[in-house]
Amino acid sequence: MKEFIDYLKFELNYSHHTIRAYQSDLVQFFQWMDIIITEKASDFYSSLQRVDLIRVREYLQNLYDQRLSKRTILRKLSAIRSFYKYLKREGFDGENKVALLSSPKIGRKIPLFLTIDEVYRLFDFTPSNFWELRDKAIFEVLYATGIRVSELVFLNEDQIDLSEFTIRVFGKGKKERIVPIGRKAVGILKEYLPGKRRFQNKCGVQEISPVFINKYGQRLSSRSVARMCKKYFHKAGIADSASPHSLRHTFATHLLDTGIDLRTIQEMLGHVNLSTTQIYTHMSLDHLMQVYDRAHPKA
């Protein structure tokens, strides 16, 4: 189990929250299947080989009976499939019963994004201290680049090229991509980074590479970014359901509304499949109507 968790963390670059959920999902699956995790690998593999497809279907039915959401069930199946995939990679030849299960069909949820007016309200504050400057720098970078919060908190100084207006991001699966960053974000980073280094030196922190830090001079966590965003969203009168990830959706939607093609947005967001990016086309009806009005002879 520990090796599988390390595989998710260091090779697939999964977030802490996903890893914790996967671990819990697997323990639940093993308990249902009466599989005992022992130190002896051969006993564990033997238990896995005895897994019966009918028993697995019963487990899936049990998840439905608990009235869990389809997304939760899909995540649990994903955890089990990932585990079996890892076992196969490590040389385990047992049949993967889980691969025969069909996944629940879920409708695509339209993500929440901010309007232009909401973005202006969110950014409409003048930092009065170092921490407010840090917060505004976080908002500027998230909105200017569309990077994930997990990518933001793991951002190091050597990944930012302020002269070239680009940042180097390591996304899911440690895939690297170069994302342009706007002048506003570059300007506030130039103001923030010297103060950040002075604060870290004052704290006696040796590792000064993290871009965004907490009050101890250490790397900021995703949870801290979420709490910070909630505070500013509330002040700006933005929906309580908004999250830091909403700024990523806002970035993509606003670019699409101004005529940027979907492939370019896909590349900047780091999506593997274009179908993942296509959800933003449903959010840009206003832009489509404007194009229609300009181009259609009868408009």
N, C-alpha and C positions, 0 to 999 in steps of 0.2 A: 504493500500500500504506500509506504514511504517513497519507494522508487517511482511509483506512478505519479504521486503528488509532485515530486521533483521534476518529472517529465513535463507535467502540465505547467509548472512554474518557470523552469529554465529553458525548455525547448519550445513549448507552444506559447509561452509568455502570457498565460492566462492571468486574470486579475485575482487578487486575494479573495474577493467575495465569490467568484466563480469556483475557485478551487475548494473553498470551504463548503459550498453548496454541493459540489460533485462528491466530496468525501462523505458528507452526510447522506446523500442519495445512495451511494454504494453500500454504506453500512446498513441502510434500510433494506436494500435489495438482498444482501447476504443473510440478514436475519430472516427475511421471508423465505429464502431458499434453504434455510438451515445449514448455511455454509459457515464453518468456523475458521476464522483467520488464525493460522498457527505459524510458528517459526519455521516449521518444516514445509518447504515448498511443494514437495511431492503430495502431501496430504491435501494441501489447498487445491492444487491442480486436479487431484482426483475428485474432490467435491465439485469443482466447476464442471467436470466432464459428466457428472451425474445430473446436471441441470436438465430438466425435461421441458419441452416447448409448451406443453399443456400447463405446467406449473408457472411458466413465465407469463402465459396468457392470463392465468388466474391472478398473478401479481398485478398485471396491467388493469384488470377489471377491478381489483381492490382499490387502485388509485382513482378510478372513475367513481367508485362507490363512496369514496371519501369526499367527493364533490370538489376535487382539486381542479384548478383551471387547466385548460389545454396546454398553456405555455409551461406550467409547472411540470405536467406530465411529460411534455416534450423534452424539458431539461433533464428530467430523471432518466429518460431513455437515452438521451445524448451522453450522460455520464457513464451509463452502462456500456454503450457502444464504444465510447472512447477507451474504456478499461479493456474490453475485449480486443480492440485494435492494438492497444499497447502490448497485451499478452502475445498476440500473433507476432508482433515485431520482435519480441524477446524470445521467440522460438516455441511458444505454446501452441500445440497442434490441435487442441480441442475444437469441436464444432461451435460456431458462434450462433447460438439459438436466438439471440436478440436481433440479429441482422434480418431474421425472417419476419419480425413484427412490423406492422405498418404504423407509421407515426400519425398522431391525431392531426387533422386538418384545422389550421387556425387562420382566421381572417387577418389580413395585414392591417395593423393599427396605424392610423395617420399620426405621425409624431407631432408633438406640440412645438411651435416655433413662435418667436417674438415678432411683432410688427415693427416697422421702422420707428414709429412713435415710441414704442416701448423700449427699443434699443437706445434712443436718445435720452429717455428718462433714466434708464439704468446707468448710463455713462455721465449723467449730468451732476457730477459732484467734484469738488476740488479737494484733493487729498490734504489733510491737515497734519498728518504724521506719516512715519515710515510704513506702518501697517496698512493704512488706507492707500498709500502709493502702491504697495504690493498688491492689494486687492484690485485696484484699477488696472494694473499691469496684467493680472490674470484675466480679467474681462477682455482687455484689448487683444491679448494673444489668442484666447478661445474664439472670439468673434472674427479675428483677422485670418485665422488659419483653419478653423473647423476641426482641430485635433481633438481627440478624446481626452477626458480628464485623466485617465491612466497614463496617457502619453505626456500630458502636461506635467504631472507630478514627477515623472522620471526624466524630465528634460534637464540636461546638463549644459553648462555654459559653452562647452566646445561644440555643441550642436547648433548654436546660433551664430549666424554670420550677419552682423548688423550692417556691414558695408555692402553686402550683396542682397540684403533684404530677403534672406531665406533661413529656414530652419530645417534640420535633418531629424526626422522622426522615425522611431522604431515602433511599429504597430504590432498587431496581432501576429503571432508566429515569428516575431522579430524581423518582420519585413521592413526594409528601409525605404523611405520615400523623402523627397525634397519638396517642401511646401513654401510658397512665397508668403511673405509677411508684410503688411502695410506700413506706411510711414508713421502713422499714429502709434502703432504698437512698437515700432523701432524707437521712436522718440521717448516713450515712457520707459522702455527697457534701459535706454542709455541713462535715464535719470535714476532708475531703481537699482541697477546692478552695483554701482559703486557703494551705495548705502548698505546693500546686502552684504558685501564683502567686509565692510567696516564692522557691521554688527556681528558677523561670524568671527572675526578676529577678536572682538571684544569678549565673545563667549568662549574663546579658546578652541573653536572647532577646527579640526585639521582638514576635514573634507569640505572644501568650499565650492565644489563643482555643481551641486543642485541649484537650479535657477530660483525655485520658489521654496522658501523656508518657513518654519514655525518660530515660536518665541524662544526656542532653545537653539536656534541656528541650524537645526536639522531639516532634512527633506520633509516637505509638507505632504500630508496624506490626502487621498481622494475624499475621505470622509470629512476632513477639515474644509476642503474646497466646497463640498456640498453644503455644509453648515453656513459658510461665508456667503455663498450665493443665495441661500434662502433668506438671509438677513437683508441683503440688498434688493432682492426681488420684492420682498414685502414693502420695503421703503418706497420702491418705484411703482407700487400698485400692480404688480404682475401676478398672474394666477399662481395660487399655492402649488399647483401641480407642476409648475415649471421646475427644471433642474439644470445643473451645469451642462448636461447633454443637450438641453434645449438650445443652447448657443451653437452647438454643432449643426443642429437642424436648421437654425436660423441662418447660419453661414451659407449652407447649401441652397436653401430656398431663395434667399436674396440674390445669390449669384445667378440662379436659374431665371429669376424674374427679370434680370437685366440682360439676358440673352446669352449667357455662357452655356456652351454645349455640355450635354450630360457626360460624355467621355472625360472631359477635363475635370469636371466635378468629381467623378469617380476616382480619378487619379489622385486628386488632392485629399479626398476623404480616406483613401487607402482601401476602398472596397474591392474585393476579389472579383465579384460578379456585378455586372451592370444592372441586373435585376434588383439588387439591393439599393442602388442609387435611384432607380426608376420611381420609387415611392414619392420622390419629390416632385414628379411631374403632376401628381394629383393635388399638390399643394399650390400650384402656380396657375390656377384658372384665370386669375386677373390678368396675368401676362399674356396668356393665350387669347383672351378676349380683346386685348389691346392690339395684338398682331392681326387678329381677324378684322377688327374695325379699320385698321390701316390698309389691309391688303384686299379684302373681299369687295368686288365691284358693287354689290348691293348693300354693303354694310352702312 
